[in-house]
Amino acid sequence: MKRSWLLTLLGIALGALAGWAYWYWWGCTNGCAITSSPVNSSLYGGLMGALVVNSFKKEPTVSNNKTNN
């Protein structure tokens, strides 16, 4: 469980950094909802980072060893 949280936090941090970098080098100054502000771009990047990391998680499998007798 602890590893899961650490991976999610790592995804958020890397995504926020990538979002800020995108704003810094390619973001527009006005008219863009996400990339016109470093805060918006970083928050969006953090959200996307968390979603990407969590999309690769494996769900624990539950084995059902009951037989129908």
mmCIF file of the N, C-alpha and C atoms, coordinates in Angstrom:
data_MODEL
# 
_entry.id   MODEL 
# 
loop_
_atom_site.group_PDB 
_atom_site.id 
_atom_site.type_symbol 
_atom_site.label_atom_id 
_atom_site.label_alt_id 
_atom_site.label_comp_id 
_atom_site.label_asym_id 
_atom_site.label_entity_id 
_atom_site.label_seq_id 
_atom_site.pdbx_PDB_ins_code 
_atom_site.Cartn_x 
_atom_site.Cartn_y 
_atom_site.Cartn_z 
_atom_site.occupancy 
_atom_site.B_iso_or_equiv 
_atom_site.pdbx_formal_charge 
_atom_site.auth_seq_id 
_atom_site.auth_comp_id 
_atom_site.auth_asym_id 
_atom_site.auth_atom_id 
_atom_site.pdbx_PDB_model_num 
ATOM 1   N N  . MET A 1 1  ? 0.827   -1.191  0.000   1.00 0.00 ? 1  MET A N  1 
ATOM 2   C CA . MET A 1 1  ? 0.000   0.000   0.000   1.00 0.00 ? 1  MET A CA 1 
ATOM 3   C C  . MET A 1 1  ? 0.869   1.252   0.000   1.00 0.00 ? 1  MET A C  1 
ATOM 4   N N  . LYS A 1 2  ? 1.940   1.234   0.779   1.00 0.00 ? 2  LYS A N  1 
ATOM 5   C CA . LYS A 1 2  ? 2.810   2.395   0.846   1.00 0.00 ? 2  LYS A CA 1 
ATOM 6   C C  . LYS A 1 2  ? 3.480   2.648   -0.502  1.00 0.00 ? 2  LYS A C  1 
ATOM 7   N N  . ARG A 1 3  ? 3.864   1.583   -1.187  1.00 0.00 ? 3  ARG A N  1 
ATOM 8   C CA . ARG A 1 3  ? 4.491   1.717   -2.499  1.00 0.00 ? 3  ARG A CA 1 
ATOM 9   C C  . ARG A 1 3  ? 3.521   2.345   -3.496  1.00 0.00 ? 3  ARG A C  1 
ATOM 10  N N  . SER A 1 4  ? 2.259   1.999   -3.394  1.00 0.00 ? 4  SER A N  1 
ATOM 11  C CA . SER A 1 4  ? 1.247   2.547   -4.283  1.00 0.00 ? 4  SER A CA 1 
ATOM 12  C C  . SER A 1 4  ? 1.141   4.058   -4.130  1.00 0.00 ? 4  SER A C  1 
ATOM 13  N N  . TRP A 1 5  ? 1.135   4.519   -2.903  1.00 0.00 ? 5  TRP A N  1 
ATOM 14  C CA . TRP A 1 5  ? 1.062   5.965   -2.647  1.00 0.00 ? 5  TRP A CA 1 
ATOM 15  C C  . TRP A 1 5  ? 2.317   6.672   -3.135  1.00 0.00 ? 5  TRP A C  1 
ATOM 16  N N  . LEU A 1 6  ? 3.470   6.049   -2.929  1.00 0.00 ? 6  LEU A N  1 
ATOM 17  C CA . LEU A 1 6  ? 4.716   6.669   -3.372  1.00 0.00 ? 6  LEU A CA 1 
ATOM 18  C C  . LEU A 1 6  ? 4.764   6.786   -4.893  1.00 0.00 ? 6  LEU A C  1 
ATOM 19  N N  . LEU A 1 7  ? 4.307   5.767   -5.589  1.00 0.00 ? 7  LEU A N  1 
ATOM 20  C CA . LEU A 1 7  ? 4.275   5.831   -7.051  1.00 0.00 ? 7  LEU A CA 1 
ATOM 21  C C  . LEU A 1 7  ? 3.311   6.899   -7.544  1.00 0.00 ? 7  LEU A C  1 
ATOM 22  N N  . THR A 1 8  ? 2.165   7.024   -6.877  1.00 0.00 ? 8  THR A N  1 
ATOM 23  C CA . THR A 1 8  ? 1.203   8.055   -7.248  1.00 0.00 ? 8  THR A CA 1 
ATOM 24  C C  . THR A 1 8  ? 1.789   9.442   -7.016  1.00 0.00 ? 8  THR A C  1 
ATOM 25  N N  . LEU A 1 9  ? 2.432   9.644   -5.874  1.00 0.00 ? 9  LEU A N  1 
ATOM 26  C CA . LEU A 1 9  ? 3.052   10.941  -5.591  1.00 0.00 ? 9  LEU A CA 1 
ATOM 27  C C  . LEU A 1 9  ? 4.177   11.246  -6.569  1.00 0.00 ? 9  LEU A C  1 
ATOM 28  N N  . LEU A 1 10 ? 4.936   10.229  -6.949  1.00 0.00 ? 10 LEU A N  1 
ATOM 29  C CA . LEU A 1 10 ? 5.986   10.419  -7.936  1.00 0.00 ? 10 LEU A CA 1 
ATOM 30  C C  . LEU A 1 10 ? 5.389   10.822  -9.289  1.00 0.00 ? 10 LEU A C  1 
ATOM 31  N N  . GLY A 1 11 ? 4.291   10.188  -9.664  1.00 0.00 ? 11 GLY A N  1 
ATOM 32  C CA . GLY A 1 11 ? 3.613   10.550  -10.912 1.00 0.00 ? 11 GLY A CA 1 
ATOM 33  C C  . GLY A 1 11 ? 3.094   11.973  -10.888 1.00 0.00 ? 11 GLY A C  1 
ATOM 34  N N  . ILE A 1 12 ? 2.540   12.394  -9.743  1.00 0.00 ? 12 ILE A N  1 
ATOM 35  C CA . ILE A 1 12 ? 2.056   13.767  -9.610  1.00 0.00 ? 12 ILE A CA 1 
ATOM 36  C C  . ILE A 1 12 ? 3.211   14.758  -9.730  1.00 0.00 ? 12 ILE A C  1 
ATOM 37  N N  . ALA A 1 13 ? 4.310   14.457  -9.042  1.00 0.00 ? 13 ALA A N  1 
ATOM 38  C CA . ALA A 1 13 ? 5.455   15.371  -9.061  1.00 0.00 ? 13 ALA A CA 1 
ATOM 39  C C  . ALA A 1 13 ? 6.054   15.475  -10.467 1.00 0.00 ? 13 ALA A C  1 
ATOM 40  N N  . LEU A 1 14 ? 6.251   14.341  -11.126 1.00 0.00 ? 14 LEU A N  1 
ATOM 41  C CA . LEU A 1 14 ? 6.816   14.378  -12.477 1.00 0.00 ? 14 LEU A CA 1 
ATOM 42  C C  . LEU A 1 14 ? 5.859   15.041  -13.468 1.00 0.00 ? 14 LEU A C  1 
ATOM 43  N N  . GLY A 1 15 ? 4.573   14.793  -13.313 1.00 0.00 ? 15 GLY A N  1 
ATOM 44  C CA . GLY A 1 15 ? 3.593   15.420  -14.194 1.00 0.00 ? 15 GLY A CA 1 
ATOM 45  C C  . GLY A 1 15 ? 3.523   16.925  -13.987 1.00 0.00 ? 15 GLY A C  1 
ATOM 46  N N  . ALA A 1 16 ? 3.591   17.355  -12.725 1.00 0.00 ? 16 ALA A N  1 
ATOM 47  C CA . ALA A 1 16 ? 3.577   18.792  -12.448 1.00 0.00 ? 16 ALA A CA 1 
ATOM 48  C C  . ALA A 1 16 ? 4.825   19.462  -13.016 1.00 0.00 ? 16 ALA A C  1 
ATOM 49  N N  . LEU A 1 17 ? 5.957   18.806  -12.888 1.00 0.00 ? 17 LEU A N  1 
ATOM 50  C CA . LEU A 1 17 ? 7.191   19.349  -13.450 1.00 0.00 ? 17 LEU A CA 1 
ATOM 51  C C  . LEU A 1 17 ? 7.095   19.425  -14.974 1.00 0.00 ? 17 LEU A C  1 
ATOM 52  N N  . ALA A 1 18 ? 6.561   18.396  -15.587 1.00 0.00 ? 18 ALA A N  1 
ATOM 53  C CA . ALA A 1 18 ? 6.392   18.401  -17.044 1.00 0.00 ? 18 ALA A CA 1 
ATOM 54  C C  . ALA A 1 18 ? 5.399   19.476  -17.477 1.00 0.00 ? 18 ALA A C  1 
ATOM 55  N N  . GLY A 1 19 ? 4.336   19.669  -16.705 1.00 0.00 ? 19 GLY A N  1 
ATOM 56  C CA . GLY A 1 19 ? 3.365   20.720  -17.015 1.00 0.00 ? 19 GLY A CA 1 
ATOM 57  C C  . GLY A 1 19 ? 3.977   22.105  -16.915 1.00 0.00 ? 19 GLY A C  1 
ATOM 58  N N  . TRP A 1 20 ? 4.795   22.324  -15.891 1.00 0.00 ? 20 TRP A N  1 
ATOM 59  C CA . TRP A 1 20 ? 5.461   23.616  -15.748 1.00 0.00 ? 20 TRP A CA 1 
ATOM 60  C C  . TRP A 1 20 ? 6.447   23.833  -16.894 1.00 0.00 ? 20 TRP A C  1 
ATOM 61  N N  . ALA A 1 21 ? 7.196   22.778  -17.249 1.00 0.00 ? 21 ALA A N  1 
ATOM 62  C CA . ALA A 1 21 ? 8.155   22.890  -18.344 1.00 0.00 ? 21 ALA A CA 1 
ATOM 63  C C  . ALA A 1 21 ? 7.437   23.196  -19.655 1.00 0.00 ? 21 ALA A C  1 
ATOM 64  N N  . TYR A 1 22 ? 6.297   22.576  -19.864 1.00 0.00 ? 22 TYR A N  1 
ATOM 65  C CA . TYR A 1 22 ? 5.529   22.862  -21.076 1.00 0.00 ? 22 TYR A CA 1 
ATOM 66  C C  . TYR A 1 22 ? 5.101   24.319  -21.083 1.00 0.00 ? 22 TYR A C  1 
ATOM 67  N N  . TRP A 1 23 ? 4.621   24.834  -19.971 1.00 0.00 ? 23 TRP A N  1 
ATOM 68  C CA . TRP A 1 23 ? 4.230   26.244  -19.898 1.00 0.00 ? 23 TRP A CA 1 
ATOM 69  C C  . TRP A 1 23 ? 5.430   27.147  -20.169 1.00 0.00 ? 23 TRP A C  1 
ATOM 70  N N  . TYR A 1 24 ? 6.570   26.802  -19.591 1.00 0.00 ? 24 TYR A N  1 
ATOM 71  C CA . TYR A 1 24 ? 7.759   27.648  -19.694 1.00 0.00 ? 24 TYR A CA 1 
ATOM 72  C C  . TYR A 1 24 ? 8.256   27.756  -21.131 1.00 0.00 ? 24 TYR A C  1 
ATOM 73  N N  . TRP A 1 25 ? 8.314   26.636  -21.858 1.00 0.00 ? 25 TRP A N  1 
ATOM 74  C CA . TRP A 1 25 ? 8.880   26.648  -23.191 1.00 0.00 ? 25 TRP A CA 1 
ATOM 75  C C  . TRP A 1 25 ? 7.860   26.835  -24.304 1.00 0.00 ? 25 TRP A C  1 
ATOM 76  N N  . TRP A 1 26 ? 6.642   26.315  -24.160 1.00 0.00 ? 26 TRP A N  1 
ATOM 77  C CA . TRP A 1 26 ? 5.687   26.355  -25.261 1.00 0.00 ? 26 TRP A CA 1 
ATOM 78  C C  . TRP A 1 26 ? 4.339   26.970  -24.918 1.00 0.00 ? 26 TRP A C  1 
ATOM 79  N N  . GLY A 1 27 ? 4.086   27.292  -23.674 1.00 0.00 ? 27 GLY A N  1 
ATOM 80  C CA . GLY A 1 27 ? 2.774   27.809  -23.283 1.00 0.00 ? 27 GLY A CA 1 
ATOM 81  C C  . GLY A 1 27 ? 2.442   29.142  -23.919 1.00 0.00 ? 27 GLY A C  1 
ATOM 82  N N  . CYS A 1 28 ? 1.172   29.409  -24.088 1.00 0.00 ? 28 CYS A N  1 
ATOM 83  C CA . CYS A 1 28 ? 0.761   30.681  -24.672 1.00 0.00 ? 28 CYS A CA 1 
ATOM 84  C C  . CYS A 1 28 ? 0.511   31.701  -23.558 1.00 0.00 ? 28 CYS A C  1 
ATOM 85  N N  . THR A 1 29 ? 0.482   32.967  -23.920 1.00 0.00 ? 29 THR A N  1 
ATOM 86  C CA . THR A 1 29 ? 0.351   34.018  -22.911 1.00 0.00 ? 29 THR A CA 1 
ATOM 87  C C  . THR A 1 29 ? -1.099  34.368  -22.619 1.00 0.00 ? 29 THR A C  1 
ATOM 88  N N  . ASN A 1 30 ? -1.990  34.181  -23.565 1.00 0.00 ? 30 ASN A N  1 
ATOM 89  C CA . ASN A 1 30 ? -3.406  34.457  -23.302 1.00 0.00 ? 30 ASN A CA 1 
ATOM 90  C C  . ASN A 1 30 ? -4.274  33.621  -24.236 1.00 0.00 ? 30 ASN A C  1 
ATOM 91  N N  . GLY A 1 31 ? -5.482  33.393  -23.824 1.00 0.00 ? 31 GLY A N  1 
ATOM 92  C CA . GLY A 1 31 ? -6.425  32.662  -24.650 1.00 0.00 ? 31 GLY A CA 1 
ATOM 93  C C  . GLY A 1 31 ? -6.405  31.151  -24.483 1.00 0.00 ? 31 GLY A C  1 
ATOM 94  N N  . CYS A 1 32 ? -5.427  30.616  -23.793 1.00 0.00 ? 32 CYS A N  1 
ATOM 95  C CA . CYS A 1 32 ? -5.360  29.169  -23.569 1.00 0.00 ? 32 CYS A CA 1 
ATOM 96  C C  . CYS A 1 32 ? -5.781  28.879  -22.133 1.00 0.00 ? 32 CYS A C  1 
ATOM 97  N N  . ALA A 1 33 ? -6.684  27.977  -21.963 1.00 0.00 ? 33 ALA A N  1 
ATOM 98  C CA . ALA A 1 33 ? -7.204  27.700  -20.617 1.00 0.00 ? 33 ALA A CA 1 
ATOM 99  C C  . ALA A 1 33 ? -6.177  27.018  -19.724 1.00 0.00 ? 33 ALA A C  1 
ATOM 100 N N  . ILE A 1 34 ? -5.400  26.120  -20.268 1.00 0.00 ? 34 ILE A N  1 
ATOM 101 C CA . ILE A 1 34 ? -4.481  25.347  -19.436 1.00 0.00 ? 34 ILE A CA 1 
ATOM 102 C C  . ILE A 1 34 ? -3.083  25.935  -19.441 1.00 0.00 ? 34 ILE A C  1 
ATOM 103 N N  . THR A 1 35 ? -2.550  26.246  -20.608 1.00 0.00 ? 35 THR A N  1 
ATOM 104 C CA . THR A 1 35 ? -1.139  26.610  -20.692 1.00 0.00 ? 35 THR A CA 1 
ATOM 105 C C  . THR A 1 35 ? -0.854  28.098  -20.535 1.00 0.00 ? 35 THR A C  1 
ATOM 106 N N  . SER A 1 36 ? -1.852  28.926  -20.261 1.00 0.00 ? 36 SER A N  1 
ATOM 107 C CA . SER A 1 36 ? -1.582  30.351  -20.094 1.00 0.00 ? 36 SER A CA 1 
ATOM 108 C C  . SER A 1 36 ? -1.075  30.680  -18.690 1.00 0.00 ? 36 SER A C  1 
ATOM 109 N N  . SER A 1 37 ? -1.206  29.756  -17.752 1.00 0.00 ? 37 SER A N  1 
ATOM 110 C CA . SER A 1 37 ? -0.778  29.981  -16.372 1.00 0.00 ? 37 SER A CA 1 
ATOM 111 C C  . SER A 1 37 ? 0.106   28.815  -15.924 1.00 0.00 ? 37 SER A C  1 
ATOM 112 N N  . PRO A 1 38 ? 1.196   29.120  -15.229 1.00 0.00 ? 38 PRO A N  1 
ATOM 113 C CA . PRO A 1 38 ? 2.050   28.016  -14.755 1.00 0.00 ? 38 PRO A CA 1 
ATOM 114 C C  . PRO A 1 38 ? 1.343   27.150  -13.715 1.00 0.00 ? 38 PRO A C  1 
ATOM 115 N N  . VAL A 1 39 ? 0.455   27.745  -12.940 1.00 0.00 ? 39 VAL A N  1 
ATOM 116 C CA . VAL A 1 39 ? -0.284  26.975  -11.929 1.00 0.00 ? 39 VAL A CA 1 
ATOM 117 C C  . VAL A 1 39 ? -1.230  25.995  -12.606 1.00 0.00 ? 39 VAL A C  1 
ATOM 118 N N  . ASN A 1 40 ? -2.008  26.478  -13.565 1.00 0.00 ? 40 ASN A N  1 
ATOM 119 C CA . ASN A 1 40 ? -2.944  25.594  -14.269 1.00 0.00 ? 40 ASN A CA 1 
ATOM 120 C C  . ASN A 1 40 ? -2.209  24.482  -15.001 1.00 0.00 ? 40 ASN A C  1 
ATOM 121 N N  . SER A 1 41 ? -1.125  24.840  -15.650 1.00 0.00 ? 41 SER A N  1 
ATOM 122 C CA . SER A 1 41 ? -0.365  23.855  -16.404 1.00 0.00 ? 41 SER A CA 1 
ATOM 123 C C  . SER A 1 41 ? 0.241   22.804  -15.481 1.00 0.00 ? 41 SER A C  1 
ATOM 124 N N  . SER A 1 42 ? 0.753   23.227  -14.331 1.00 0.00 ? 42 SER A N  1 
ATOM 125 C CA . SER A 1 42 ? 1.340   22.278  -13.371 1.00 0.00 ? 42 SER A CA 1 
ATOM 126 C C  . SER A 1 42 ? 0.276   21.379  -12.753 1.00 0.00 ? 42 SER A C  1 
ATOM 127 N N  . LEU A 1 43 ? -0.878  21.944  -12.415 1.00 0.00 ? 43 LEU A N  1 
ATOM 128 C CA . LEU A 1 43 ? -1.960  21.126  -11.848 1.00 0.00 ? 43 LEU A CA 1 
ATOM 129 C C  . LEU A 1 43 ? -2.462  20.097  -12.856 1.00 0.00 ? 43 LEU A C  1 
ATOM 130 N N  . TYR A 1 44 ? -2.626  20.521  -14.091 1.00 0.00 ? 44 TYR A N  1 
ATOM 131 C CA . TYR A 1 44 ? -3.070  19.596  -15.126 1.00 0.00 ? 44 TYR A CA 1 
ATOM 132 C C  . TYR A 1 44 ? -2.024  18.502  -15.360 1.00 0.00 ? 44 TYR A C  1 
ATOM 133 N N  . GLY A 1 45 ? -0.768  18.885  -15.379 1.00 0.00 ? 45 GLY A N  1 
ATOM 134 C CA . GLY A 1 45 ? 0.303   17.907  -15.546 1.00 0.00 ? 45 GLY A CA 1 
ATOM 135 C C  . GLY A 1 45 ? 0.348   16.924  -14.391 1.00 0.00 ? 45 GLY A C  1 
ATOM 136 N N  . GLY A 1 46 ? 0.150   17.409  -13.169 1.00 0.00 ? 46 GLY A N  1 
ATOM 137 C CA . GLY A 1 46 ? 0.121   16.527  -12.003 1.00 0.00 ? 46 GLY A CA 1 
ATOM 138 C C  . GLY A 1 46 ? -1.031  15.537  -12.068 1.00 0.00 ? 46 GLY A C  1 
ATOM 139 N N  . LEU A 1 47 ? -2.182  16.009  -12.498 1.00 0.00 ? 47 LEU A N  1 
ATOM 140 C CA . LEU A 1 47 ? -3.338  15.120  -12.649 1.00 0.00 ? 47 LEU A CA 1 
ATOM 141 C C  . LEU A 1 47 ? -3.066  14.053  -13.702 1.00 0.00 ? 47 LEU A C  1 
ATOM 142 N N  . MET A 1 48 ? -2.527  14.467  -14.828 1.00 0.00 ? 48 MET A N  1 
ATOM 143 C CA . MET A 1 48 ? -2.217  13.505  -15.883 1.00 0.00 ? 48 MET A CA 1 
ATOM 144 C C  . MET A 1 48 ? -1.131  12.528  -15.442 1.00 0.00 ? 48 MET A C  1 
ATOM 145 N N  . GLY A 1 49 ? -0.146  12.997  -14.696 1.00 0.00 ? 49 GLY A N  1 
ATOM 146 C CA . GLY A 1 49 ? 0.892   12.110  -14.189 1.00 0.00 ? 49 GLY A CA 1 
ATOM 147 C C  . GLY A 1 49 ? 0.336   11.052  -13.255 1.00 0.00 ? 49 GLY A C  1 
ATOM 148 N N  . ALA A 1 50 ? -0.577  11.458  -12.365 1.00 0.00 ? 50 ALA A N  1 
ATOM 149 C CA . ALA A 1 50 ? -1.190  10.495  -11.455 1.00 0.00 ? 50 ALA A CA 1 
ATOM 150 C C  . ALA A 1 50 ? -2.030  9.475   -12.219 1.00 0.00 ? 50 ALA A C  1 
ATOM 151 N N  . LEU A 1 51 ? -2.760  9.927   -13.219 1.00 0.00 ? 51 LEU A N  1 
ATOM 152 C CA . LEU A 1 51 ? -3.587  9.006   -13.997 1.00 0.00 ? 51 LEU A CA 1 
ATOM 153 C C  . LEU A 1 51 ? -2.742  8.020   -14.789 1.00 0.00 ? 51 LEU A C  1 
ATOM 154 N N  . VAL A 1 52 ? -1.648  8.485   -15.349 1.00 0.00 ? 52 VAL A N  1 
ATOM 155 C CA . VAL A 1 52 ? -0.780  7.597   -16.123 1.00 0.00 ? 52 VAL A CA 1 
ATOM 156 C C  . VAL A 1 52 ? -0.158  6.540   -15.222 1.00 0.00 ? 52 VAL A C  1 
ATOM 157 N N  . VAL A 1 53 ? 0.358   6.954   -14.064 1.00 0.00 ? 53 VAL A N  1 
ATOM 158 C CA . VAL A 1 53 ? 0.981   5.991   -13.144 1.00 0.00 ? 53 VAL A CA 1 
ATOM 159 C C  . VAL A 1 53 ? -0.047  4.978   -12.653 1.00 0.00 ? 53 VAL A C  1 
ATOM 160 N N  . ASN A 1 54 ? -1.238  5.435   -12.316 1.00 0.00 ? 54 ASN A N  1 
ATOM 161 C CA . ASN A 1 54 ? -2.257  4.526   -11.800 1.00 0.00 ? 54 ASN A CA 1 
ATOM 162 C C  . ASN A 1 54 ? -2.862  3.638   -12.872 1.00 0.00 ? 54 ASN A C  1 
ATOM 163 N N  . SER A 1 55 ? -2.711  3.996   -14.130 1.00 0.00 ? 55 SER A N  1 
ATOM 164 C CA . SER A 1 55 ? -3.257  3.142   -15.184 1.00 0.00 ? 55 SER A CA 1 
ATOM 165 C C  . SER A 1 55 ? -2.446  1.863   -15.350 1.00 0.00 ? 55 SER A C  1 
ATOM 166 N N  . PHE A 1 56 ? -1.210  1.831   -14.846 1.00 0.00 ? 56 PHE A N  1 
ATOM 167 C CA . PHE A 1 56 ? -0.378  0.641   -14.948 1.00 0.00 ? 56 PHE A CA 1 
ATOM 168 C C  . PHE A 1 56 ? -0.427  -0.237  -13.706 1.00 0.00 ? 56 PHE A C  1 
ATOM 169 N N  . LYS A 1 57 ? -1.230  0.127   -12.713 1.00 0.00 ? 57 LYS A N  1 
ATOM 170 C CA . LYS A 1 57 ? -1.324  -0.675  -11.491 1.00 0.00 ? 57 LYS A CA 1 
ATOM 171 C C  . LYS A 1 57 ? -2.082  -1.963  -11.755 1.00 0.00 ? 57 LYS A C  1 
ATOM 172 N N  . LYS A 1 58 ? -1.649  -3.006  -11.108 1.00 0.00 ? 58 LYS A N  1 
ATOM 173 C CA . LYS A 1 58 ? -2.380  -4.269  -11.177 1.00 0.00 ? 58 LYS A CA 1 
ATOM 174 C C  . LYS A 1 58 ? -3.284  -4.365  -9.956  1.00 0.00 ? 58 LYS A C  1 
ATOM 175 N N  . GLU A 1 59 ? -4.507  -4.726  -10.204 1.00 0.00 ? 59 GLU A N  1 
ATOM 176 C CA . GLU A 1 59 ? -5.446  -4.947  -9.110  1.00 0.00 ? 59 GLU A CA 1 
ATOM 177 C C  . GLU A 1 59 ? -5.177  -6.315  -8.498  1.00 0.00 ? 59 GLU A C  1 
ATOM 178 N N  . PRO A 1 60 ? -5.263  -6.439  -7.180  1.00 0.00 ? 60 PRO A N  1 
ATOM 179 C CA . PRO A 1 60 ? -5.058  -7.743  -6.571  1.00 0.00 ? 60 PRO A CA 1 
ATOM 180 C C  . PRO A 1 60 ? -6.168  -8.704  -7.002  1.00 0.00 ? 60 PRO A C  1 
ATOM 181 N N  . THR A 1 61 ? -5.756  -9.912  -7.314  1.00 0.00 ? 61 THR A N  1 
ATOM 182 C CA . THR A 1 61 ? -6.742  -10.914 -7.734  1.00 0.00 ? 61 THR A CA 1 
ATOM 183 C C  . THR A 1 61 ? -7.231  -11.690 -6.507  1.00 0.00 ? 61 THR A C  1 
ATOM 184 N N  . VAL A 1 62 ? -8.493  -11.992 -6.512  1.00 0.00 ? 62 VAL A N  1 
ATOM 185 C CA . VAL A 1 62 ? -9.108  -12.741 -5.434  1.00 0.00 ? 62 VAL A CA 1 
ATOM 186 C C  . VAL A 1 62 ? -9.410  -14.121 -5.985  1.00 0.00 ? 62 VAL A C  1 
ATOM 187 N N  . SER A 1 63 ? -8.818  -15.129 -5.350  1.00 0.00 ? 63 SER A N  1 
ATOM 188 C CA . SER A 1 63 ? -9.070  -16.482 -5.823  1.00 0.00 ? 63 SER A CA 1 
ATOM 189 C C  . SER A 1 63 ? -10.260 -17.065 -5.068  1.00 0.00 ? 63 SER A C  1 
ATOM 190 N N  . ASN A 1 64 ? -11.114 -17.699 -5.801  1.00 0.00 ? 64 ASN A N  1 
ATOM 191 C CA . ASN A 1 64 ? -12.293 -18.315 -5.229  1.00 0.00 ? 64 ASN A CA 1 
ATOM 192 C C  . ASN A 1 64 ? -12.131 -19.832 -5.358  1.00 0.00 ? 64 ASN A C  1 
ATOM 193 N N  . ASN A 1 65 ? -11.760 -20.474 -4.258  1.00 0.00 ? 65 ASN A N  1 
ATOM 194 C CA . ASN A 1 65 ? -11.494 -21.905 -4.287  1.00 0.00 ? 65 ASN A CA 1 
ATOM 195 C C  . ASN A 1 65 ? -12.709 -22.743 -3.890  1.00 0.00 ? 65 ASN A C  1 
ATOM 196 N N  . LYS A 1 66 ? -13.839 -22.125 -3.795  1.00 0.00 ? 66 LYS A N  1 
ATOM 197 C CA . LYS A 1 66 ? -15.053 -22.870 -3.440  1.00 0.00 ? 66 LYS A CA 1 
ATOM 198 C C  . LYS A 1 66 ? -15.538 -23.639 -4.666  1.00 0.00 ? 66 LYS A C  1 
ATOM 199 N N  . THR A 1 67 ? -16.006 -24.845 -4.430  1.00 0.00 ? 67 THR A N  1 
ATOM 200 C CA . THR A 1 67 ? -16.586 -25.640 -5.506  1.00 0.00 ? 67 THR A CA 1 
ATOM 201 C C  . THR A 1 67 ? -18.082 -25.772 -5.275  1.00 0.00 ? 67 THR A C  1 
ATOM 202 N N  . ASN A 1 68 ? -18.795 -25.868 -6.324  1.00 0.00 ? 68 ASN A N  1 
ATOM 203 C CA . ASN A 1 68 ? -20.237 -26.023 -6.200  1.00 0.00 ? 68 ASN A CA 1 
ATOM 204 C C  . ASN A 1 68 ? -20.584 -27.500 -6.079  1.00 0.00 ? 68 ASN A C  1 
ATOM 205 N N  . ASN A 1 69 ? -20.716 -27.988 -4.854  1.00 0.00 ? 69 ASN A N  1 
ATOM 206 C CA . ASN A 1 69 ? -21.087 -29.393 -4.618  1.00 0.00 ? 69 ASN A CA 1 
ATOM 207 C C  . ASN A 1 69 ? -22.508 -29.506 -4.200  1.00 0.00 ? 69 ASN A C  1 
# 
